[in-house]
Amino acid sequence: MISSLSTAPRIGMGCWAIGGPFWNGKIPVGYSGSDDAESRRAIRAAFSAGVRVFDTSAVYGAGHSEMLLGDVLKDEPDAAIVTKLGHSFDPISKQMTGPKHDPSYVRWSVEQSLLRLRRDQIDTILLHLNDLPLPQAQSVFDTMTDLRREGKVRAFGWSTDFWNTLDAVAAADGFQVVQHSMNLFFDAPSLGKVARRHGLTQLIRSPLGMGVLTGKFSDGAVVSNDDVRSNSPDWQGYFKDGQASPDYVAQLNAVREILMSDGRTLAQGALCWLLAKSENILPLPGAKTVAQAEENAASLEHGPLSEAAMAEIDRILIRPPEGPPRAR
């Protein structure tokens, strides 16, 4: 069994997409195009290729992502599953029903996740409310501390882009992980500094910019209207009206040859850029197919981009100022 995420191979598998569609009212908040049989094969392929960290949330697919992971990985103690809580939902209608984070709900949510994951202990549990105010967040972590003492969870943390509130709680015993947005387009320097100060493993969501950094949407392809990328919420910015942002596509094209050095694919180059940024970074690229899972995992064989490549990318790319903390 992996003793902590800091000792795991440094590419994980994000499992938002395999949960399939779910909704916030009429707004899609899941990914389209998943197939359960292929999702199971993708999970197995990732594990066979050396991936040991699988990231999900109770809300992904309204519990469905957790159930798929539980089905495939129930007999794999070396697989570390990271899940999250804080968004309540109806598993029948697949509707989100609002944030919930009181102590009794936290306990109930952990128990439900254990059932879906078919495990006696959750490897890592994260608060999934990005901008929850500090007093309420502290209450959640107090309950997680109790659950850790009881053996229900091994470690806990926060999925947040707010480095200032993270800094206020990260010293707690058992607080070992932060999950945050970071990729070639956004460097997250302030959050990285806080994570390194507290010795936190940085689990990176959106490492491929919701698919933009794979290059598969550079030709103007449009996602279906039941896909989260068909929306244009302020926090994501990678897609506008279902199409990849032209600005991001132009940025990607400007560094395409560097990313594809030494036989890498574009996606592998983007992941290897993250590997070069810090040793406590563990990207979580999503995968819906065996081919995607194997391509992502093969980034481990290529390893981090060279210092020269990193410097050239920084010279070419035009990144906006980091600005104050906000959800991303």
VOLUMNU-113899 format. One record per residue (C-alpha): x, y, z; residue number from 1; residue in three letters. Coordinates in Angstrom, 1 decimal, always signed. Example, Ala and Ser with C-alpha at 12.3 -4.5 7.8 and 13.67 -1.06 7.14 Angstrom:
ATOM      X      Y      Z   n res
ATOM  +12.3   -4.5   +7.8   1 ALA
ATOM  +13.7   -1.1   +7.1   2 SER
This chain:
ATOM      X      Y      Z   n res
ATOM   +0.0   +0.0   +0.0   1 MET
ATOM   +1.2   +3.5   -0.8   2 ILE
ATOM   +2.2   +5.2   +2.5   3 SER
ATOM   +1.2   +8.6   +1.2   4 SER
ATOM   +0.5  +10.4   -2.0   5 LEU
ATOM   +4.0  +11.9   -1.8   6 SER
ATOM   +5.5   +8.5   -2.6   7 THR
ATOM   +3.1   +7.6   -5.5   8 ALA
ATOM   +4.1   +7.7   -9.2   9 PRO
ATOM   +3.6  +11.3  -10.3  10 ARG
ATOM   +0.8  +10.9  -12.8  11 ILE
ATOM   -2.7  +10.1  -11.5  12 GLY
ATOM   -6.1   +9.6  -13.2  13 MET
ATOM   -8.9  +12.2  -12.9  14 GLY
ATOM  -12.3  +10.5  -12.8  15 CYS
ATOM  -14.7  +13.4  -13.3  16 TRP
ATOM  -15.4  +12.5  -16.9  17 ALA
ATOM  -16.1   +8.8  -16.3  18 ILE
ATOM  -18.9   +9.7  -14.0  19 GLY
ATOM  -21.0  +10.7  -17.0  20 GLY
ATOM  -23.6  +13.5  -17.1  21 PRO
ATOM  -25.1  +15.2  -14.1  22 PHE
ATOM  -26.8  +18.5  -13.7  23 TRP
ATOM  -27.2  +21.7  -11.7  24 ASN
ATOM  -30.7  +22.6  -12.7  25 GLY
ATOM  -30.6  +22.7  -16.5  26 LYS
ATOM  -26.8  +23.3  -16.6  27 ILE
ATOM  -24.6  +20.3  -17.4  28 PRO
ATOM  -21.8  +19.8  -14.9  29 VAL
ATOM  -20.5  +16.4  -16.1  30 GLY
ATOM  -18.7  +15.3  -19.3  31 TYR
ATOM  -20.5  +13.7  -22.2  32 SER
ATOM  -19.4  +10.6  -24.1  33 GLY
ATOM  -18.5   +8.2  -21.4  34 SER
ATOM  -19.2   +4.5  -21.6  35 ASP
ATOM  -19.1   +2.4  -18.4  36 ASP
ATOM  -17.4   -0.6  -20.0  37 ALA
ATOM  -14.7   +1.5  -21.6  38 GLU
ATOM  -14.3   +3.5  -18.3  39 SER
ATOM  -13.6   +0.2  -16.5  40 ARG
ATOM  -11.1   -0.8  -19.0  41 ARG
ATOM   -9.5   +2.7  -18.8  42 ALA
ATOM   -9.1   +2.4  -15.0  43 ILE
ATOM   -7.5   -1.0  -15.4  44 ARG
ATOM   -5.2   +0.3  -18.1  45 ALA
ATOM   -4.1   +3.2  -16.0  46 ALA
ATOM   -3.3   +0.9  -13.1  47 PHE
ATOM   -1.5   -1.5  -15.3  48 SER
ATOM   +0.6   +1.4  -16.7  49 ALA
ATOM   +1.7   +2.4  -13.2  50 GLY
ATOM   -0.9   +4.9  -12.1  51 VAL
ATOM   -1.7   +4.6   -8.4  52 ARG
ATOM   -3.7   +7.7   -7.6  53 VAL
ATOM   -7.3   +7.9   -8.8  54 PHE
ATOM   -9.2  +11.2   -8.1  55 ASP
ATOM  -12.9  +11.4   -7.9  56 THR
ATOM  -15.7  +13.1   -5.9  57 SER
ATOM  -19.0  +11.9   -4.4  58 ALA
ATOM  -20.8  +14.3   -6.8  59 VAL
ATOM  -19.2  +13.1  -10.0  60 TYR
ATOM  -22.0  +11.5  -11.9  61 GLY
ATOM  -24.0  +11.7   -8.7  62 ALA
ATOM  -22.0   +8.9   -7.1  63 GLY
ATOM  -21.4   +7.0  -10.3  64 HIS
ATOM  -17.7   +7.7  -10.6  65 SER
ATOM  -17.0   +6.4   -7.1  66 GLU
ATOM  -19.0   +3.2   -7.9  67 MET
ATOM  -17.0   +2.5  -11.0  68 LEU
ATOM  -13.7   +2.9   -9.1  69 LEU
ATOM  -15.0   +0.7   -6.3  70 GLY
ATOM  -16.0   -2.0   -8.8  71 ASP
ATOM  -12.6   -2.0  -10.5  72 VAL
ATOM  -10.2   -1.3   -7.7  73 LEU
ATOM  -11.8   -3.1   -4.7  74 LYS
ATOM   -9.1   -5.7   -4.7  75 ASP
ATOM   -6.2   -3.3   -5.4  76 GLU
ATOM   -4.9   -2.0   -2.1  77 PRO
ATOM   -2.0   -0.3   -3.9  78 ASP
ATOM   -4.5   +2.0   -5.6  79 ALA
ATOM   -4.9   +5.3   -3.6  80 ALA
ATOM   -8.4   +6.8   -4.1  81 ILE
ATOM   -8.9  +10.5   -3.5  82 VAL
ATOM  -12.5  +11.6   -3.1  83 THR
ATOM  -14.3  +14.8   -2.2  84 LYS
ATOM  -17.4  +15.9   -0.3  85 LEU
ATOM  -19.4  +19.1   +0.1  86 GLY
ATOM  -21.8  +19.0   -2.9  87 HIS
ATOM  -25.1  +17.2   -2.1  88 SER
ATOM  -26.9  +15.5   -4.9  89 PHE
ATOM  -29.8  +13.2   -5.8  90 ASP
ATOM  -28.5  +10.0   -7.3  91 PRO
ATOM  -31.8   +9.2   -9.1  92 ILE
ATOM  -32.3  +12.5  -11.0  93 SER
ATOM  -28.5  +13.1  -11.1  94 LYS
ATOM  -29.1  +16.7   -9.9  95 GLN
ATOM  -26.9  +18.7   -7.6  96 MET
ATOM  -28.9  +19.9   -4.6  97 THR
ATOM  -26.6  +22.5   -3.1  98 GLY
ATOM  -23.5  +22.7   -0.9  99 PRO
ATOM  -23.6  +20.9   +2.5 100 LYS
ATOM  -20.9  +20.8   +5.1 101 HIS
ATOM  -22.2  +20.5   +8.6 102 ASP
ATOM  -20.5  +17.8  +10.8 103 PRO
ATOM  -23.3  +15.2  +10.5 104 SER
ATOM  -23.3  +15.6   +6.7 105 TYR
ATOM  -19.5  +15.2   +6.5 106 VAL
ATOM  -19.8  +12.0   +8.5 107 ARG
ATOM  -22.7  +10.7   +6.4 108 TRP
ATOM  -20.9  +11.6   +3.2 109 SER
ATOM  -17.8   +9.7   +4.2 110 VAL
ATOM  -19.8   +6.6   +5.1 111 GLU
ATOM  -21.6   +6.7   +1.7 112 GLN
ATOM  -18.3   +7.1   -0.2 113 SER
ATOM  -16.9   +4.1   +1.7 114 LEU
ATOM  -19.9   +2.0   +0.5 115 LEU
ATOM  -19.6   +3.1   -3.1 116 ARG
ATOM  -15.8   +2.6   -3.1 117 LEU
ATOM  -16.1   -0.7   -1.3 118 ARG
ATOM  -13.4   +0.2   +1.2 119 ARG
ATOM  -13.0   +0.3   +4.9 120 ASP
ATOM  -10.9   +3.5   +4.8 121 GLN
ATOM  -10.7   +6.4   +2.4 122 ILE
ATOM   -7.1   +7.1   +1.4 123 ASP
ATOM   -7.6  +10.9   +1.1 124 THR
ATOM  -10.8  +13.0   +1.6 125 ILE
ATOM  -11.0  +16.6   +0.3 126 LEU
ATOM  -13.3  +19.4   +0.9 127 LEU
ATOM  -14.8  +20.1   -2.5 128 HIS
ATOM  -16.1  +23.7   -1.8 129 LEU
ATOM  -13.5  +25.9   -3.4 130 ASN
ATOM  -14.4  +29.2   -1.7 131 ASP
ATOM  -16.0  +28.1   +1.5 132 LEU
ATOM  -15.3  +30.8   +4.2 133 PRO
ATOM  -12.7  +29.9   +6.8 134 LEU
ATOM  -14.9  +29.3   +9.8 135 PRO
ATOM  -17.1  +26.8   +8.0 136 GLN
ATOM  -14.1  +25.1   +6.4 137 ALA
ATOM  -12.4  +24.8   +9.8 138 GLN
ATOM  -15.5  +23.0  +11.1 139 SER
ATOM  -15.2  +20.5   +8.2 140 VAL
ATOM  -11.5  +19.9   +8.9 141 PHE
ATOM  -12.2  +19.4  +12.6 142 ASP
ATOM  -14.7  +16.6  +11.7 143 THR
ATOM  -12.2  +15.1   +9.2 144 MET
ATOM   -9.6  +15.1  +12.0 145 THR
ATOM  -12.0  +13.1  +14.2 146 ASP
ATOM  -12.7  +10.7  +11.3 147 LEU
ATOM   -9.0  +10.2  +10.8 148 ARG
ATOM   -8.6   +9.3  +14.5 149 ARG
ATOM  -11.4   +6.8  +14.1 150 GLU
ATOM   -9.6   +5.2  +11.1 151 GLY
ATOM  -12.3   +6.2   +8.5 152 LYS
ATOM   -9.8   +8.3   +6.5 153 VAL
ATOM   -6.0   +8.3   +6.3 154 ARG
ATOM   -5.4  +11.9   +5.3 155 ALA
ATOM   -7.4  +15.0   +4.3 156 PHE
ATOM   -7.1  +18.3   +2.5 157 GLY
ATOM   -8.9  +20.9   +0.4 158 TRP
ATOM   -9.7  +21.3   -3.3 159 SER
ATOM   -9.2  +25.0   -3.5 160 THR
ATOM   -7.6  +27.8   -5.4 161 ASP
ATOM   -7.7  +30.2   -2.5 162 PHE
ATOM   -4.1  +30.1   -1.2 163 TRP
ATOM   -4.9  +32.6   +1.7 164 ASN
ATOM   -7.5  +30.4   +3.4 165 THR
ATOM   -5.5  +27.2   +2.6 166 LEU
ATOM   -2.6  +28.8   +4.5 167 ASP
ATOM   -4.8  +29.2   +7.6 168 ALA
ATOM   -5.7  +25.6   +7.9 169 VAL
ATOM   -2.9  +23.5   +6.3 170 ALA
ATOM   -0.8  +23.0   +9.4 171 ALA
ATOM   -3.4  +20.7  +11.0 172 ALA
ATOM   -2.2  +17.2  +11.7 173 ASP
ATOM   -3.4  +14.9   +8.9 174 GLY
ATOM   -3.8  +17.8   +6.4 175 PHE
ATOM   -1.6  +16.5   +3.7 176 GLN
ATOM   -3.0  +17.5   +0.3 177 VAL
ATOM   -4.2  +20.5   -1.7 178 VAL
ATOM   -5.9  +20.0   -5.1 179 GLN
ATOM   -5.9  +23.1   -7.3 180 HIS
ATOM   -6.0  +24.2  -10.9 181 SER
ATOM   -2.7  +24.6  -12.7 182 MET
ATOM   -1.5  +24.1  -16.2 183 ASN
ATOM   +0.6  +25.6  -19.0 184 LEU
ATOM   -1.8  +28.6  -19.2 185 PHE
ATOM   -1.9  +29.3  -15.4 186 PHE
ATOM   +1.1  +28.7  -13.1 187 ASP
ATOM   -0.5  +29.2   -9.6 188 ALA
ATOM   +2.7  +30.5   -8.0 189 PRO
ATOM   +1.1  +31.8   -4.7 190 SER
ATOM   -0.7  +28.5   -4.0 191 LEU
ATOM   +2.4  +26.5   -4.8 192 GLY
ATOM   +4.4  +28.6   -2.3 193 LYS
ATOM   +1.9  +27.8   +0.4 194 VAL
ATOM   +1.8  +24.1   -0.5 195 ALA
ATOM   +5.6  +23.9   -0.3 196 ARG
ATOM   +5.7  +25.7   +3.0 197 ARG
ATOM   +3.4  +23.2   +4.6 198 HIS
ATOM   +4.8  +20.1   +2.8 199 GLY
ATOM   +1.5  +19.4   +0.9 200 LEU
ATOM   +1.2  +17.2   -2.1 201 THR
ATOM   -0.2  +19.3   -4.9 202 GLN
ATOM   -2.9  +17.3   -6.9 203 LEU
ATOM   -3.4  +19.2  -10.1 204 ILE
ATOM   -6.8  +19.5  -11.6 205 ARG
ATOM   -7.3  +20.8  -15.2 206 SER
ATOM   -3.7  +19.8  -16.0 207 PRO
ATOM   -4.8  +19.7  -19.7 208 LEU
ATOM   -7.1  +22.7  -19.6 209 GLY
ATOM  -10.2  +20.5  -19.8 210 MET
ATOM   -8.8  +19.0  -23.0 211 GLY
ATOM   -7.5  +22.2  -24.8 212 VAL
ATOM   -3.9  +21.2  -24.2 213 LEU
ATOM   -4.4  +17.8  -26.0 214 THR
ATOM   -4.9  +19.8  -29.3 215 GLY
ATOM   -8.0  +17.9  -30.0 216 LYS
ATOM  -10.2  +21.0  -30.1 217 PHE
ATOM   -7.8  +23.3  -32.0 218 SER
ATOM   -9.8  +22.9  -35.2 219 ASP
ATOM  -12.9  +24.5  -33.8 220 GLY
ATOM  -14.6  +21.3  -32.7 221 ALA
ATOM  -17.7  +21.9  -30.6 222 VAL
ATOM  -18.6  +19.8  -27.6 223 VAL
ATOM  -22.2  +18.5  -27.1 224 SER
ATOM  -24.7  +20.5  -25.2 225 ASN
ATOM  -24.8  +18.0  -22.3 226 ASP
ATOM  -21.1  +18.6  -21.5 227 ASP
ATOM  -19.8  +20.9  -18.8 228 VAL
ATOM  -17.6  +22.6  -21.5 229 ARG
ATOM  -20.6  +23.8  -23.3 230 SER
ATOM  -21.1  +26.3  -20.6 231 ASN
ATOM  -18.9  +29.4  -20.2 232 SER
ATOM  -18.6  +29.9  -16.4 233 PRO
ATOM  -16.1  +32.5  -15.2 234 ASP
ATOM  -14.0  +29.9  -13.4 235 TRP
ATOM  -13.0  +27.8  -16.4 236 GLN
ATOM  -12.2  +30.0  -19.4 237 GLY
ATOM  -10.9  +27.2  -21.6 238 TYR
ATOM  -14.0  +26.9  -23.6 239 PHE
ATOM  -16.5  +29.5  -24.9 240 LYS
ATOM  -19.9  +28.4  -26.2 241 ASP
ATOM  -18.6  +24.9  -26.5 242 GLY
ATOM  -15.4  +25.7  -28.5 243 GLN
ATOM  -11.8  +26.0  -27.3 244 ALA
ATOM  -10.7  +29.6  -26.5 245 SER
ATOM   -8.9  +30.9  -29.6 246 PRO
ATOM   -6.4  +32.7  -27.3 247 ASP
ATOM   -5.5  +29.4  -25.7 248 TYR
ATOM   -5.3  +27.6  -29.0 249 VAL
ATOM   -2.9  +30.3  -30.3 250 ALA
ATOM   -0.8  +30.0  -27.1 251 GLN
ATOM   -0.7  +26.2  -27.5 252 LEU
ATOM   +0.4  +26.5  -31.2 253 ASN
ATOM   +3.2  +28.8  -30.2 254 ALA
ATOM   +4.9  +26.2  -28.0 255 VAL
ATOM   +3.7  +23.0  -29.8 256 ARG
ATOM   +7.1  +22.0  -31.0 257 GLU
ATOM   +8.7  +22.4  -27.6 258 ILE
ATOM   +6.0  +20.3  -25.9 259 LEU
ATOM   +6.4  +17.5  -28.5 260 MET
ATOM  +10.1  +17.3  -28.1 261 SER
ATOM  +11.7  +13.8  -27.6 262 ASP
ATOM   +8.6  +12.0  -29.0 263 GLY
ATOM   +6.0  +13.4  -26.6 264 ARG
ATOM   +2.4  +14.0  -27.6 265 THR
ATOM   +1.0  +17.4  -26.9 266 LEU
ATOM   -0.8  +16.1  -23.8 267 ALA
ATOM   +2.4  +14.4  -22.5 268 GLN
ATOM   +4.3  +17.6  -23.1 269 GLY
ATOM   +1.8  +19.6  -21.0 270 ALA
ATOM   +1.9  +17.0  -18.2 271 LEU
ATOM   +5.8  +16.9  -18.3 272 CYS
ATOM   +5.8  +20.7  -18.0 273 TRP
ATOM   +3.9  +20.2  -14.7 274 LEU
ATOM   +6.4  +17.5  -13.6 275 LEU
ATOM   +9.2  +20.0  -14.1 276 ALA
ATOM   +7.6  +22.7  -11.9 277 LYS
ATOM   +7.9  +21.0   -8.5 278 SER
ATOM   +8.6  +17.6   -7.0 279 GLU
ATOM   +5.4  +17.7   -4.9 280 ASN
ATOM   +3.2  +18.1   -8.0 281 ILE
ATOM   +1.0  +15.2   -9.1 282 LEU
ATOM   -1.1  +15.9  -12.2 283 PRO
ATOM   -4.6  +14.3  -12.5 284 LEU
ATOM   -5.4  +14.2  -16.2 285 PRO
ATOM   -8.8  +12.8  -17.0 286 GLY
ATOM   -9.3   +9.8  -19.2 287 ALA
ATOM  -12.5   +8.2  -20.7 288 LYS
ATOM  -10.7   +5.6  -22.9 289 THR
ATOM   -7.9   +3.1  -22.7 290 VAL
ATOM   -5.9   +5.1  -25.2 291 ALA
ATOM   -6.2   +8.3  -23.2 292 GLN
ATOM   -5.3   +6.5  -20.0 293 ALA
ATOM   -2.2   +4.9  -21.5 294 GLU
ATOM   -1.1   +8.1  -23.2 295 GLU
ATOM   -1.3  +10.0  -20.0 296 ASN
ATOM   +0.5   +7.4  -18.0 297 ALA
ATOM   +3.3   +7.2  -20.5 298 ALA
ATOM   +4.3  +10.8  -19.5 299 SER
ATOM   +6.1   +9.1  -16.6 300 LEU
ATOM   +8.5   +7.4  -19.1 301 GLU
ATOM   +9.3  +10.8  -20.7 302 HIS
ATOM   +9.8  +12.6  -17.4 303 GLY
ATOM  +10.0  +16.4  -16.8 304 PRO
ATOM  +10.7  +18.8  -19.6 305 LEU
ATOM  +14.3  +20.1  -19.6 306 SER
ATOM  +15.3  +23.4  -18.0 307 GLU
ATOM  +16.0  +24.8  -21.5 308 ALA
ATOM  +12.5  +23.8  -22.7 309 ALA
ATOM  +10.9  +25.3  -19.6 310 MET
ATOM  +12.8  +28.6  -20.1 311 ALA
ATOM  +11.8  +28.8  -23.7 312 GLU
ATOM   +8.1  +28.2  -22.9 313 ILE
ATOM   +8.2  +30.9  -20.3 314 ASP
ATOM   +9.8  +33.3  -22.9 315 ARG
ATOM   +7.1  +32.6  -25.5 316 ILE
ATOM   +3.9  +32.4  -23.5 317 LEU
ATOM   +2.0  +35.4  -22.5 318 ILE
ATOM   +0.3  +34.7  -19.1 319 ARG
ATOM   -1.9  +37.3  -17.4 320 PRO
ATOM   -1.0  +38.4  -13.9 321 PRO
ATOM   -2.0  +35.9  -11.2 322 GLU
ATOM   -4.3  +38.4   -9.5 323 GLY
ATOM   -6.2  +37.8   -6.3 324 PRO
ATOM   -7.3  +34.3   -5.3 325 PRO
ATOM  -10.4  +33.1   -7.2 326 ARG
ATOM  -12.1  +29.8   -8.2 327 ALA
ATOM  -10.5  +28.3  -11.3 328 ARG
